[in-house]
Amino acid sequence: VQLVESGGGLVQPGGSLRLSCATSGFSFEDYAIGWFRQAPGKERERVTCITPFDDSTFYTDSVKGRFTISSDSIKRTVYLRMNRLRPEDTAVYYCAAGGPPGVCVDSMFDHDAMYYWGKGTLVTVSS
């Protein structure tokens, strides 16, 4: 099983980035795929989740209306489009796969539900 994140970098406040999570080694549509982030000195927190089977999604309140998660089952890739970035979005962003697919809801989506993790990609929002 592999999850490989890409697309991180340095961006100014108000800017945009698109992260990608390329996956292999598991049945893509049988799992939920989520993004988490960990800022320096802080605990890892959930960001968003998608179930490729039916495209249902969950977003944490701080990113609603700014971030969009999507999936491409043919490419086995999940994307995170991040708009109107803020300095507080600075973190290492991790992609994770877990399940069952119904885990992408407020009461169930957290790091304990995820089985497989990528190594992360750094996003820095700064002027």
C-alpha positions as a printed Julia matrix, in Angstrom:
127×3 Matrix{Float64}:
   0.0    0.0     0.0
   1.26   3.44   -0.91
  -0.09   6.96   -0.56
   2.13   9.69   -1.98
   1.31  13.36   -1.44
   2.53  16.14   -3.71
   1.8   19.77   -4.47
   2.9   21.48   -1.29
   4.99  24.61   -1.24
   5.18  28.26   -0.25
   2.22  30.49   -1.04
   1.19  33.98   -0.02
  -1.88  34.58    2.15
  -4.97  34.58   -0.02
  -3.33  32.29   -2.55
  -4.19  28.77   -3.71
  -2.59  25.36   -3.92
  -3.73  21.93   -5.09
  -2.44  18.88   -3.28
  -2.55  15.4    -4.8
  -2.57  11.99   -3.13
  -1.65   9.15   -5.48
  -2.59   5.73   -4.14
  -1.83   2.09   -4.88
  -2.1   -1.33   -3.3
  -5.69  -1.3    -2.08
  -9.2   -1.19   -3.48
  -9.66   2.54   -4.0
 -13.45   2.63   -3.84
 -13.69   0.43   -0.74
 -12.08   3.03    1.5
 -12.47   6.6     2.63
  -9.59   8.92    1.82
  -8.87  11.79    4.14
  -6.51  14.73    4.58
  -5.03  15.65    7.92
  -2.56  18.34    8.86
  -0.07  18.99   11.62
   1.25  22.44   12.35
   4.53  22.97   14.25
   4.01  22.28   17.94
   0.42  21.18   17.49
  -1.44  17.91   17.31
  -2.46  16.38   14.0
  -5.97  17.49   13.05
  -8.48  16.3    10.52
  -9.2   18.49    7.52
 -11.47  16.73    5.04
 -12.54  13.29    3.81
 -14.11  11.73    0.71
 -15.57   8.35   -0.12
 -14.75   7.73   -3.81
 -17.61   5.24   -4.07
 -20.28   7.95   -3.84
 -18.27  11.21   -3.55
 -19.7   11.97   -0.13
 -17.5   14.43    1.77
 -16.81  15.93    5.17
 -15.0   19.2     5.95
 -13.84  20.55    9.26
 -15.35  23.96   10.01
 -12.13  25.95    9.59
 -11.79  24.98    5.91
 -15.42  24.93    4.78
 -15.94  27.16    1.77
 -12.18  27.41    1.1
 -11.03  23.82    0.54
 -12.47  21.28   -1.89
 -11.7   17.56   -1.94
 -12.24  15.44   -5.05
 -11.28  12.01   -6.33
 -10.43  10.36   -9.65
 -11.05   6.62   -9.46
  -9.31   5.92  -12.77
  -6.13   7.64  -11.59
  -6.64   6.42   -8.01
  -5.86   9.93   -6.87
  -7.47  12.3    -4.4
  -7.05  16.06   -4.73
  -7.3   18.88   -2.22
  -7.88  22.29   -3.72
  -7.08  24.98   -1.16
  -8.2   28.55   -1.82
  -7.94  31.76    0.23
  -5.1   30.27    2.23
  -4.27  31.75    5.61
  -1.06  31.67    7.67
  -2.82  29.32   10.1
  -3.16  26.77    7.3
   0.61  26.28    7.45
   1.25  22.61    8.25
   2.41  19.29    6.93
  -0.55  17.8     5.1
  -1.01  14.04    5.22
  -3.19  11.81    3.08
  -4.69   8.72    4.7
  -6.96   5.83    3.73
  -9.31   4.06    6.07
 -12.75   2.77    6.4
 -15.4    1.79    6.04
 -16.44   4.36    3.41
 -19.13   5.63    5.76
 -16.43   7.01    8.06
 -16.54  10.42    6.31
 -18.91  11.93    8.84
 -18.29  14.24   11.78
 -18.78  11.54   14.41
 -16.41   9.0    12.85
 -13.71  10.72   10.82
 -10.47  10.97   12.79
  -6.94   9.59   12.65
  -7.93   6.41   14.53
 -10.17   5.43   11.6
  -7.31   5.55    9.1
  -5.25   2.47    8.25
  -2.7    3.76    5.77
  -0.77   7.03    5.71
   1.41   8.99    3.36
   4.57  10.79    4.44
   3.14  14.27    4.04
   3.76  17.42    2.06
   4.59  20.81    3.59
   2.35  23.81    2.97
   3.66  27.18    4.09
   1.44  30.25    3.9
   3.51  33.36    4.4
   4.24  36.73    2.84
